[in-house]
Amino acid sequence: MIVGVPKEIKEREYRVGITPAGARTLIEDGHQVLIEKGAGLGSGLTDDQYRAAGAQLEPSASRVYQQAELIVKVKEPLTEELALLQPEQSLFTFLHLAAEPELAARLLERRITGIAYETVQQDDGTLPLLQPMSEVAGRMSIQVGAHFLQKEHGGKGVLLAGAPGVRPGRVVVLGAGTVGSNAVRIAVGMGADVTVLDIDPSRLALLDDHYGNHILTLISNSQNIEDEVSRADLLIGAVLVTGGRAPQLVTEQLVAQMNPGSVIIDVAVDQGGCIATTRPTSHDTPIHLLHGVLHYGVANMPGAVSQTSTFALTNSTLPYIQQLARHGVPSALHTDTALGRGLNTYAGQIRHQQVAQALNLPYSASP
C-alpha cells in the first residue's frame, strides 16, 4: 500500500502523522511511504531522517494526496486539504466530526473512508489512539492554567502551590477519565487544592485510592458542580462522549459567579466543549474573556509539545496503520473490531452512531 503523510497546516500545529521509525517499519513491511518535505520539522524530525528510513520525499501536499491510497494525518483536514483528497480515498486522523458538520458533509460528498483516531475503541471501552493525546492534554491543562493564573497574563495572581500561611489554588476537574486523571496528577504534584467530579463512582474510587486525602472526589451532579465551580481558581473541562458532542455541564450563569481572573481550560472544546461559554481559540490567540473569566479553548493543545506528542501518537497508531496497509482498509476494518469502531464515514454514509446522532444525519450500520 502507498501511505501518504502530508505536512499539517492547522495554525501552530507542529505534529506529524508518523515518525521516521514508524515509516521504516511500514517500509520493512513492504509498503511505500510518501512524506511531504518539511512535514516533520515542527517535531524536530528532518527530511534526511525520513529519507534514511526509506521514505520517499515529495515536494508538495498535492503530490502526496495524488499518489497515496491511505492518508495518515494528525488533525482534521482543513478546507484547502479537502480539495486535495481524492474521491474514495482513505483517511486516518483525528476527525471530531460531531463538532464539524461542514467537514462531515465534505467527506460524505467525496465518499472518503474516514477513520477517526478518537473513536477507535477496544471491547473494554478504552480509546487507545485518543489516550496518548488525552494524557498530554490533561497534563498540559494544569501547566497552561497555572500560566494564565499569573497576573501579568490576565489571571487573578494565584500560585497553585500557595505559600506558607497562604492557601493553595483551587483546581476543579470535571471528568475523571484520561484527561481528568492526568490533570489531577499534575495539579496534586504542584500542591494545589484539587477536586474532581465524575458520574462514575469506580473512577473516583481509583483516584481516591491513589491520592487519598490529597484530593476531594465528588459525584458529578448539578448541585456539586455549582458548589465547586463557583469557588474554583482553575476549572478543567475533561468530559468525553465517544464520537458525540460533549455535554454542557457548566452554564453561563455559573461562569458569571466565578471570581474575576479565574481560568477555564476546556479540553473538550474539539467535541463542542462542556462549558457553555467556551469557544474554540488558537495558539496565537488562546484566551477569550467573558464575565471576567479567562477561557482557553485551543483544540490542538498537544501540538504545542509536538515532539513528545508525535512520538506518543505514532507509538499508538502504528500497529493500526500496519493492519490497514497489510490487509487493505475494508478487510482491516472488518476483522479488527476496535479499528472498525473508528470508521466514521464510508461510501457517502455516516458509519458511527454517535456521530450520526450529533450531526442529526442518518446512520448506516457497517455491512
C-alpha positions in Angstrom: 0.0 0.0 0.0 1.1 3.6 -0.6 0.8 5.5 2.7 1.0 9.3 2.5 1.9 11.8 5.3 1.3 15.5 4.4 2.5 18.4 6.5 -0.1 19.7 9.0 -1.3 23.2 8.1 -3.6 23.9 11.1 -2.4 27.1 12.9 0.5 26.3 15.1 0.2 22.5 14.6 3.7 21.1 14.7 3.0 17.4 15.0 3.4 15.0 12.1 1.4 11.8 11.3 4.3 9.4 11.7 7.9 9.3 12.9 10.9 8.1 10.7 11.0 4.9 12.8 7.3 4.4 12.0 7.9 5.0 8.3 10.8 2.5 8.4 8.5 -0.2 10.0 6.0 0.2 7.2 8.7 0.1 4.5 10.1 -3.0 6.1 6.6 -4.5 5.8 6.8 -3.9 2.1 4.8 -0.7 1.8 5.7 2.7 0.2 5.7 5.8 2.4 5.4 9.3 1.0 6.3 12.2 3.2 5.8 15.8 2.3 9.1 17.7 2.6 9.3 19.6 5.9 6.4 17.6 7.4 8.4 16.6 10.5 10.4 19.8 11.1 8.0 21.1 13.8 8.6 17.9 15.8 12.4 18.1 15.3 12.4 15.4 12.6 14.3 16.2 9.5 13.8 15.2 5.8 17.1 13.4 6.0 15.9 11.2 8.8 12.8 10.2 6.8 15.0 9.6 3.7 17.3 7.4 5.7 14.3 5.4 6.8 13.5 4.7 3.2 10.6 7.1 2.8 10.0 9.0 -0.5 10.1 12.8 0.0 7.5 14.7 -2.0 7.8 18.5 -2.8 4.1 19.3 -2.1 1.0 18.1 -0.3 -0.8 17.7 -3.6 1.8 15.1 -4.7 1.2 13.1 -1.6 -2.6 13.2 -2.0 -2.5 12.3 -5.6 -0.5 9.1 -5.1 -1.4 7.8 -1.6 -4.1 5.2 -1.0 -4.1 5.9 2.7 -3.5 9.4 4.1 -2.2 9.5 7.7 -2.5 12.8 9.5 -2.8 14.3 13.0 -5.6 16.9 12.7 -8.8 17.0 10.6 -8.3 18.3 7.1 -8.9 22.0 6.5 -10.7 23.4 3.5 -7.6 23.6 1.3 -6.8 20.0 2.2 -10.3 18.7 1.5 -9.8 19.9 -2.1 -6.7 17.6 -2.3 -8.5 14.5 -1.1 -9.1 12.0 -3.9 -12.6 10.5 -4.3 -13.0 7.3 -2.2 -9.5 7.8 -0.6 -8.9 6.5 2.9 -8.1 9.0 5.7 -6.8 8.1 9.2 -6.6 11.0 11.6 -8.4 12.9 14.4 -11.8 14.0 12.9 -14.1 15.1 15.7 -17.0 15.2 13.2 -19.6 15.7 15.9 -18.5 19.4 16.2 -17.7 19.7 12.4 -20.8 19.3 10.3 -19.3 21.1 7.3 -16.3 18.7 7.3 -18.6 15.7 7.6 -20.5 16.9 4.6 -17.4 17.3 2.5 -16.1 13.8 3.5 -19.5 12.3 2.6 -19.6 14.2 -0.7 -16.2 12.8 -1.7 -17.0 9.4 -0.4 -14.0 9.4 1.8 -13.3 6.4 4.1 -12.8 8.5 7.3 -11.3 6.6 10.2 -11.1 8.7 13.3 -8.4 8.2 15.9 -10.8 9.3 18.7 -13.4 6.6 18.0 -11.1 3.6 17.7 -12.4 1.7 20.7 -11.5 -1.6 22.3 -14.0 -4.0 23.7 -13.4 -2.7 27.3 -14.3 0.8 26.2 -10.8 2.2 26.2 -9.8 4.6 23.4 -6.2 3.6 22.5 -5.5 6.3 20.0 -7.2 9.1 21.9 -5.5 8.1 25.1 -1.9 9.4 24.5 -3.1 12.8 23.4 -5.6 12.9 26.2 -2.7 12.2 28.6 -0.7 15.0 27.1 -3.7 17.4 27.1 -4.6 16.6 30.7 -1.1 17.2 31.9 -0.8 20.4 29.9 -4.1 21.8 31.1 -2.7 22.4 34.6 0.6 23.8 33.2 -1.3 26.2 30.9 -3.8 27.1 33.6 -1.0 28.0 36.1 0.5 30.2 33.4 -2.7 32.2 32.8 -3.5 32.5 36.5 -0.4 34.8 36.8 -1.5 38.4 37.0 0.7 39.5 34.0 -1.2 37.0 31.8 -4.6 38.3 32.9 -5.3 35.9 35.8 -6.1 36.7 39.5 -2.5 36.2 40.6 -2.8 32.9 42.3 0.1 30.4 42.7 -1.4 26.9 42.6 1.1 25.7 45.2 0.2 28.5 47.6 2.8 29.5 50.1 3.4 29.0 53.9 0.4 30.6 55.6 -1.4 31.1 52.3 -4.0 28.7 50.8 -3.1 26.9 47.6 -5.0 27.5 44.4 -8.3 25.6 44.0 -8.4 23.3 40.9 -11.7 21.7 39.9 -11.6 18.9 37.3 -14.9 17.9 35.6 -14.3 14.3 34.5 -12.1 11.5 35.9 -11.2 9.8 32.6 -7.8 10.0 30.9 -7.7 13.8 30.6 -9.1 14.4 34.1 -6.9 11.9 35.9 -3.8 13.3 34.2 -4.8 16.8 35.2 -5.3 15.6 38.8 -1.8 14.1 38.7 -0.1 17.3 37.8 -2.3 19.5 40.0 -1.5 17.3 43.0 2.1 17.4 42.2 2.1 21.2 42.1 0.5 21.3 45.6 -3.0 22.6 44.5 -6.3 22.1 46.4 -7.9 19.6 43.9 -11.5 18.5 43.5 -12.5 16.0 40.8 -16.1 15.2 39.8 -17.4 12.3 37.7 -20.6 10.3 37.3 -18.8 7.0 37.6 -18.0 6.1 41.3 -15.5 3.5 40.2 -13.3 6.1 38.5 -13.5 8.3 41.6 -12.6 5.3 43.8 -9.4 4.7 41.8 -8.3 8.3 42.2 -9.3 8.2 45.9 -7.3 5.0 46.5 -4.2 6.6 44.7 -4.3 10.1 46.2 -6.2 9.7 49.5 -6.8 12.9 51.3 -4.7 14.9 48.8 -7.9 15.3 46.6 -11.6 15.6 47.1 -13.8 13.3 44.9 -17.4 14.1 44.3 -20.2 12.6 42.2 -21.0 14.9 39.3 -24.4 16.4 39.7 -25.8 19.9 39.3 -25.5 20.8 42.9 -21.9 19.7 43.4 -20.9 21.3 40.1 -22.4 24.6 41.2 -20.8 24.5 44.6 -17.3 23.7 43.3 -17.1 25.7 40.1 -18.2 28.9 41.7 -15.1 28.8 44.0 -12.6 27.4 41.5 -9.4 29.3 40.6 -8.8 26.9 37.7 -11.6 24.8 36.1 -10.6 21.9 33.8 -13.3 20.6 31.4 -12.4 17.0 30.8 -15.7 15.3 29.7 -15.9 12.9 26.8 -18.7 11.2 24.9 -17.1 8.9 22.4 -17.9 10.3 18.9 -20.6 12.6 20.2 -20.8 16.2 21.4 -19.6 16.8 25.0 -22.5 17.6 27.4 -22.6 21.1 28.7 -22.2 20.9 32.4 -21.4 24.5 33.3 -23.9 27.2 32.4 -23.0 30.8 31.6 -24.8 31.9 34.7 -22.4 29.7 36.8 -19.4 31.0 34.9 -20.6 34.6 35.8 -20.4 33.6 39.5 -16.7 32.7 39.3 -14.2 35.3 40.6 -12.7 37.6 38.0 -9.3 36.4 36.9 -10.3 32.7 37.3 -9.2 30.4 34.4 -11.2 27.8 32.4 -9.3 25.2 30.3 -12.0 23.3 28.3 -10.1 20.3 26.9 -13.5 19.1 25.4 -13.6 22.0 23.0 -12.9 19.9 20.0 -16.1 18.0 20.8 -18.1 21.2 21.3 -17.0 21.9 24.9 -18.5 21.0 28.3 -18.7 24.7 29.4 -21.4 26.9 27.9 -19.1 29.9 27.4 -16.3 28.0 25.7 -15.5 28.7 22.1 -12.5 27.5 20.0 -9.4 29.6 20.2 -5.9 29.2 18.8 -2.3 29.1 20.0 -1.9 32.6 18.5 -4.9 33.9 20.5 -5.5 31.3 23.1 -7.8 33.3 25.5 -11.1 34.9 25.3 -12.5 36.8 28.2 -16.1 36.6 29.4 -17.6 37.7 32.7 -14.0 38.4 33.8 -13.0 34.8 33.4 -10.2 33.7 31.1 -11.3 30.9 28.7 -8.7 28.7 27.0 -10.2 26.8 24.1 -7.2 25.7 22.0 -8.4 22.5 20.2 -4.9 21.2 19.4 -3.2 21.7 22.8 -0.7 18.8 22.3 0.6 20.5 19.2 2.5 22.9 21.5 4.6 20.0 22.7 4.9 18.5 19.3 8.0 16.3 19.7 6.5 14.4 22.8 3.1 14.2 21.1 4.3 12.9 17.7 6.2 10.1 19.3 3.4 9.2 21.7 0.9 9.3 18.9 2.9 7.1 16.5 3.6 4.6 19.2 -0.2 4.0 19.4 -1.3 4.5 15.8 1.4 2.5 14.0 0.0 -1.0 14.8 -3.3 0.1 13.3 -1.7 1.7 10.2 0.2 -1.6 9.7 -3.1 -3.5 9.8 -4.7 -1.1 7.3 -1.7 -1.4 5.0 -1.2 -5.2 5.3 -4.8 -6.3 4.9 -6.3 -3.4 3.0 -8.7 -0.9 4.5 -12.1 -2.8 4.1 -10.6 -6.1 5.4 -8.8 -4.5 8.3 -11.9 -2.6 9.4 -13.9 -5.8 9.3 -11.5 -8.1 11.1 -10.4 -5.7 13.9 -13.4 -4.6 15.9 -11.6 -1.8 17.6 -10.4 -0.3 14.3 -13.9 -0.9 12.8 -15.4 1.3 15.5 -13.1 4.1 14.2 -14.9 4.2 10.9 -16.9 7.4 10.7 -17.6 7.9 7.0 -17.7 5.4 4.2 -19.2 5.5 0.6 -21.1 8.7 1.4 -22.7 7.5 4.6 -22.1 8.1 8.3 -21.0 4.8 9.9 -20.7 5.8 13.5 -23.9 6.0 15.5 -22.9 8.8 18.0 -21.5 10.9 15.2 -24.8 10.5 13.2 -26.8 11.5 16.3 -24.7 14.5 16.9 -25.0 15.7 13.3 -28.7 14.7 13.0 -27.9 12.6 10.0 -28.9 9.0 9.1 -26.7 6.3 10.5 -25.8 3.3 8.3 -24.5 0.2 10.1 -21.5 -1.4 8.5 -22.4 -4.3 6.3 
